[in-house]
Amino acid sequence: MFSMLERSCRARRLCGLLASGALAAGITLAVPVSSAQAADTRATLDVDGQKRNVRIIEPNRLKKTPRMTIIVFHAGSGSVGGVRRSLGLDAFARQTGAILVYPSARNNRWDIGKAGEAPTNDMRFIKAIVDRLVTDGSADRRQIYMAGVSSGAMLAMRMACDYADVFAGAAAIISSLPPDLAAGCKPSKPVEFMLMNGTADPMVPYGGGKASLIEYKGELASTQATLAPFLAAAGCGAPRPPQELPDRDPNDGSRAVVERYSGCKTPVQLVRIDGGGHTVPGRNTISRRGAAVGAQNNDIDAARLVFNFFRSPPVVR
């Protein structure tokens, strides 16, 4: 429905008429910022009587072929604009035509719920977005991925735990699951999964413990315990020898190491930033937030690693 309305929206009066129809269906569309080849749309969905906002970036707009889609979750204390700048996936999407979806949290906080509880409004919101994009013919149901930063990554992981049949994969950056969710995470099928954490993160302890995020101060499982259910779902075996990535910035106080596992049915990997803090590798976040977040790794570009991880190999579902 997003796409059909946007393509028809040629004049102000027609846009108004179409928006009225969308409202009746529980979906409100802002007039998109678009060109013949792209669309940048702000939409509102009604989920359980609550208005939820999402921004959808569709490069190569007129190609009506279902495409790879990545849902990107901002940090709980952040925003859609902030995660677009700090993660930087947009440039890669433009190169490939992938759709990027940026949902907004209510009051800057994602509700990931607790193990064994019914899906939260946030979870139903994300599922509603996916259903709409697949029905519309925009998203390829075999290539729907998620990426999240900090507490936004917690929601991505919770969705991957509970809706493995919907998502091909997920990437979590500077984040871990609460212990109850890590223990209760049992994906129904293998899910491509990448976890990218710093060993010296002062806000999300690498070895587990109390979080020090603005929006979340509860307990967190260790990085390894967070990774464990995805390794189990993929049938992974022993770890392979770790791969140290080139030290492109010897002065950043950190090194990037990739840990992979043998026998996995679908790729699962840990990108360990030795000495890294609560920053997105390769992006200049530390200057805005101060030294309290820890070291900024400049050896890798997190967005490039995430995008390439999702693209290869393709998922057969």
C-alpha positions as CSV (number, residue, x, y, z in Angstrom):
1,M,0.0,0.0,0.0
2,F,2.9,2.4,0.7
3,S,4.2,2.1,-2.9
4,M,0.8,2.2,-4.7
5,L,-0.2,5.4,-3.0
6,E,3.2,7.1,-3.4
7,R,3.4,6.4,-7.2
8,S,-0.1,7.9,-7.7
9,C,0.6,11.0,-5.6
10,R,1.1,13.5,-8.4
11,A,-0.8,16.5,-7.2
12,R,-1.7,18.0,-3.8
13,R,-5.4,17.3,-4.2
14,L,-4.9,13.7,-5.3
15,C,-2.4,13.2,-2.4
16,G,-5.1,14.4,0.0
17,L,-7.7,12.0,-1.4
18,L,-5.2,9.0,-1.2
19,A,-4.2,10.0,2.4
20,S,-7.9,9.9,3.4
21,G,-8.1,6.3,2.1
22,A,-5.0,5.3,3.9
23,L,-6.4,6.7,7.1
24,A,-9.4,4.5,6.8
25,A,-7.0,1.5,6.5
26,G,-5.1,2.6,9.6
27,I,-2.1,4.0,7.7
28,T,-1.3,7.6,7.3
29,L,1.1,8.8,4.6
30,A,3.0,12.1,4.5
31,V,3.6,13.5,1.0
32,P,6.8,11.8,0.1
33,V,10.0,13.5,-0.8
34,S,10.5,11.6,-4.0
35,S,12.0,11.6,-7.5
36,A,11.5,9.3,-10.5
37,Q,14.0,6.9,-9.0
38,A,13.7,7.2,-5.3
39,A,11.2,7.8,-2.5
40,D,11.6,8.9,1.1
41,T,8.3,8.4,2.9
42,R,7.1,9.1,6.4
43,A,4.2,6.9,7.4
44,T,2.0,6.3,10.5
45,L,0.6,2.9,11.4
46,D,-2.2,2.3,13.9
47,V,-1.1,-0.6,16.1
48,D,-3.4,-1.5,18.9
49,G,-4.9,2.0,18.9
50,Q,-1.5,3.6,19.1
51,K,0.0,5.8,16.3
52,R,3.5,4.6,15.3
53,N,5.8,6.4,13.0
54,V,8.2,4.9,10.4
55,R,10.4,6.3,7.7
56,I,10.9,4.2,4.5
57,I,13.8,4.9,2.1
58,E,13.3,3.2,-1.3
59,P,16.1,3.7,-3.9
60,N,15.4,2.8,-7.5
61,R,11.8,3.5,-6.8
62,L,10.2,2.5,-10.1
63,K,11.7,-1.0,-10.1
64,K,8.7,-3.0,-8.9
65,T,10.7,-6.1,-8.0
66,P,10.6,-7.3,-4.4
67,R,14.0,-6.3,-2.8
68,M,16.2,-6.8,0.1
69,T,14.9,-4.9,3.1
70,I,16.7,-3.8,6.2
71,I,14.8,-2.5,9.3
72,V,17.1,-0.3,11.3
73,F,16.5,0.4,15.0
74,H,17.9,3.6,16.6
75,A,19.3,3.6,20.1
76,G,16.6,4.1,22.8
77,S,17.9,7.6,23.6
78,G,18.5,8.3,19.9
79,S,16.4,9.0,16.8
80,V,15.9,8.0,13.2
81,G,18.1,10.9,12.0
82,G,20.8,10.0,14.5
83,V,21.0,6.3,13.5
84,R,21.1,7.3,9.8
85,R,24.2,9.4,10.5
86,S,25.9,7.2,13.1
87,L,25.5,3.9,11.3
88,G,25.6,5.0,7.7
89,L,23.7,2.3,5.8
90,D,22.0,4.7,3.4
91,A,25.0,4.9,1.0
92,F,25.2,1.1,0.6
93,A,21.4,0.9,0.0
94,R,21.7,3.4,-2.8
95,Q,24.3,1.2,-4.5
96,T,22.2,-1.9,-4.4
97,G,18.6,-0.7,-4.4
98,A,17.9,-2.2,-0.9
99,I,15.0,-0.7,1.0
100,L,15.8,0.8,4.4
101,V,13.0,1.0,7.1
102,Y,13.5,3.3,10.1
103,P,10.8,2.8,12.8
104,S,10.6,5.3,15.7
105,A,10.4,4.3,19.4
106,R,7.8,5.9,21.6
107,N,9.3,8.3,24.1
108,N,12.8,7.2,22.9
109,R,12.4,3.8,24.5
110,W,11.9,0.4,22.9
111,D,9.8,-2.1,24.8
112,I,11.4,-5.5,24.3
113,G,9.3,-7.2,27.0
114,K,10.3,-10.2,29.0
115,A,10.8,-13.9,28.2
116,G,7.5,-15.8,28.0
117,E,5.3,-12.7,27.7
118,A,3.1,-11.7,24.8
119,P,4.7,-9.6,22.0
120,T,4.9,-5.9,22.9
121,N,3.4,-3.1,20.9
122,D,6.8,-2.4,19.5
123,M,7.1,-6.0,18.3
124,R,3.7,-6.0,16.7
125,F,4.6,-2.6,15.1
126,I,7.6,-4.1,13.4
127,K,5.7,-7.2,12.3
128,A,3.0,-4.9,10.8
129,I,5.6,-3.0,8.8
130,V,6.9,-6.2,7.3
131,D,3.5,-7.6,6.5
132,R,2.6,-4.3,4.7
133,L,5.9,-4.2,2.6
134,V,5.5,-7.8,1.6
135,T,1.9,-7.4,0.6
136,D,2.8,-4.3,-1.3
137,G,5.3,-6.2,-3.3
138,S,8.2,-4.0,-2.3
139,A,10.0,-6.4,0.1
140,D,11.3,-9.8,-0.8
141,R,10.1,-12.0,2.1
142,R,13.3,-14.1,1.8
143,Q,15.5,-11.1,2.4
144,I,14.2,-9.1,5.3
145,Y,16.9,-8.2,7.8
146,M,17.3,-6.1,10.9
147,A,20.1,-4.0,12.3
148,G,20.1,-2.1,15.6
149,V,22.4,0.0,17.8
150,S,22.5,-0.3,21.6
151,S,19.1,-0.8,23.0
152,G,17.6,-0.7,19.5
153,A,19.7,-3.9,18.9
154,M,18.0,-5.5,21.8
155,L,14.7,-5.2,20.0
156,A,16.3,-6.6,16.8
157,M,17.5,-9.6,18.7
158,R,14.2,-10.2,20.4
159,M,12.5,-10.1,17.0
160,A,15.0,-12.6,15.7
161,C,14.4,-14.9,18.7
162,D,10.6,-14.8,18.3
163,Y,10.1,-14.4,14.6
164,A,12.9,-16.4,13.0
165,D,10.4,-17.4,10.3
166,V,10.0,-13.8,9.2
167,F,13.6,-12.5,9.2
168,A,16.6,-13.8,7.3
169,G,19.0,-12.2,9.7
170,A,20.0,-9.6,12.2
171,A,23.0,-7.5,13.3
172,A,23.4,-6.2,16.8
173,I,25.9,-3.4,17.5
174,I,27.2,-2.5,21.0
175,S,24.4,-4.5,22.7
176,S,23.5,-7.6,24.6
177,L,20.3,-9.3,25.7
178,P,18.9,-9.2,29.2
179,P,19.6,-12.6,30.9
180,D,16.0,-13.9,30.8
181,L,15.7,-13.2,27.1
182,A,19.1,-14.7,26.3
183,A,18.1,-17.9,28.2
184,G,14.6,-18.0,26.6
185,C,15.7,-17.2,23.1
186,K,15.0,-20.3,20.9
187,P,14.8,-19.3,17.2
188,S,12.5,-21.7,15.3
189,K,15.1,-21.9,12.5
190,P,18.6,-20.8,11.8
191,V,19.0,-17.0,11.5
192,E,22.0,-15.2,10.1
193,F,23.4,-13.2,13.0
194,M,26.2,-10.8,13.6
195,L,27.1,-9.4,17.1
196,M,29.6,-6.5,17.2
197,N,30.7,-5.5,20.8
198,G,33.6,-3.7,22.4
199,T,35.5,-5.4,25.2
200,A,35.9,-2.1,27.1
201,D,32.3,-0.8,26.6
202,P,31.4,1.1,29.8
203,M,27.7,1.0,29.1
204,V,27.1,-2.5,27.9
205,P,29.6,-4.7,29.8
206,Y,31.2,-7.3,27.5
207,G,31.2,-9.9,30.2
208,G,27.7,-9.1,31.4
209,G,26.4,-7.1,34.3
210,K,24.4,-3.9,34.9
211,A,23.9,-1.6,31.8
212,S,24.6,2.1,32.1
213,L,22.4,3.3,29.2
214,I,20.2,6.4,29.5
215,E,17.1,4.3,28.7
216,Y,18.1,1.0,30.3
217,K,20.0,0.2,33.5
218,G,19.0,-3.4,34.0
219,E,21.1,-6.5,33.9
220,L,22.6,-7.8,30.7
221,A,23.9,-11.2,29.7
222,S,27.5,-11.5,28.5
223,T,28.3,-11.2,24.8
224,Q,28.9,-14.9,24.6
225,A,25.6,-15.8,26.3
226,T,23.8,-13.4,23.9
227,L,25.5,-15.1,20.9
228,A,24.8,-18.6,22.2
229,P,21.1,-19.1,21.2
230,F,21.9,-18.1,17.6
231,L,24.8,-20.5,17.5
232,A,22.6,-23.3,18.8
233,A,19.8,-22.5,16.3
234,A,22.4,-22.6,13.4
235,G,23.9,-25.9,14.7
236,C,27.3,-24.3,14.9
237,G,30.3,-26.2,16.3
238,A,33.7,-25.2,17.6
239,P,35.1,-21.7,17.0
240,R,37.5,-21.3,14.1
241,P,40.8,-19.4,14.6
242,P,40.0,-15.7,15.1
243,Q,40.7,-13.4,12.3
244,E,42.4,-10.1,13.2
245,L,41.4,-7.4,10.8
246,P,44.0,-4.8,9.6
247,D,45.0,-2.2,12.2
248,R,44.2,0.8,10.0
249,D,44.4,3.3,12.9
250,P,47.2,2.3,15.3
251,N,46.3,5.3,17.5
252,D,42.6,4.4,18.2
253,G,43.4,2.1,21.1
254,S,41.5,-0.9,19.8
255,R,41.6,-3.8,17.3
256,A,38.9,-5.6,15.4
257,V,38.7,-9.4,15.5
258,V,36.2,-11.6,13.7
259,E,35.2,-14.9,15.4
260,R,33.5,-17.5,13.2
261,Y,32.3,-21.0,13.9
262,S,32.4,-24.3,12.1
263,G,29.5,-26.3,10.8
264,C,26.9,-23.5,10.9
265,K,23.8,-24.0,8.8
266,T,23.7,-20.2,8.3
267,P,26.4,-17.6,9.1
268,V,26.8,-16.5,12.8
269,Q,29.7,-14.4,13.8
270,L,31.1,-12.1,16.5
271,V,33.0,-9.0,15.6
272,R,35.0,-8.3,18.8
273,I,36.5,-4.9,19.2
274,D,39.3,-5.4,21.7
275,G,39.5,-2.2,23.7
276,G,36.5,-0.8,22.0
277,G,33.9,1.3,23.8
278,H,30.2,2.1,23.3
279,T,30.7,3.5,19.8
280,V,29.8,2.4,16.3
281,P,33.1,1.3,14.6
282,G,34.2,3.5,11.7
283,R,31.8,6.3,12.6
284,N,32.7,9.6,14.4
285,T,30.4,9.2,17.4
286,I,32.8,9.8,20.1
287,S,33.3,13.6,19.4
288,R,29.6,14.2,20.0
289,R,29.2,12.1,23.2
290,G,32.6,12.5,25.0
291,A,35.3,10.2,26.2
292,A,32.9,8.4,28.7
293,V,31.7,6.1,25.9
294,G,35.2,4.6,25.5
295,A,37.5,4.1,22.6
296,Q,36.4,4.6,19.0
297,N,37.6,2.0,16.6
298,N,38.6,3.3,13.1
299,D,39.8,0.0,11.6
300,I,36.5,-1.1,10.2
301,D,33.3,0.4,8.9
302,A,30.4,-1.2,10.8
303,A,27.9,-0.4,8.0
304,R,30.0,-2.1,5.4
305,L,30.5,-5.2,7.5
306,V,26.8,-5.4,8.3
307,F,25.7,-4.9,4.7
308,N,28.2,-7.4,3.2
309,F,27.2,-9.9,5.9
310,F,23.6,-9.7,4.9
311,R,24.3,-9.9,1.2
312,S,26.5,-13.0,1.2
313,P,25.5,-15.7,1.0
314,P,21.9,-15.3,-0.1
315,V,19.4,-17.0,2.2
316,V,17.3,-19.9,0.7
317,R,14.1,-20.2,2.7
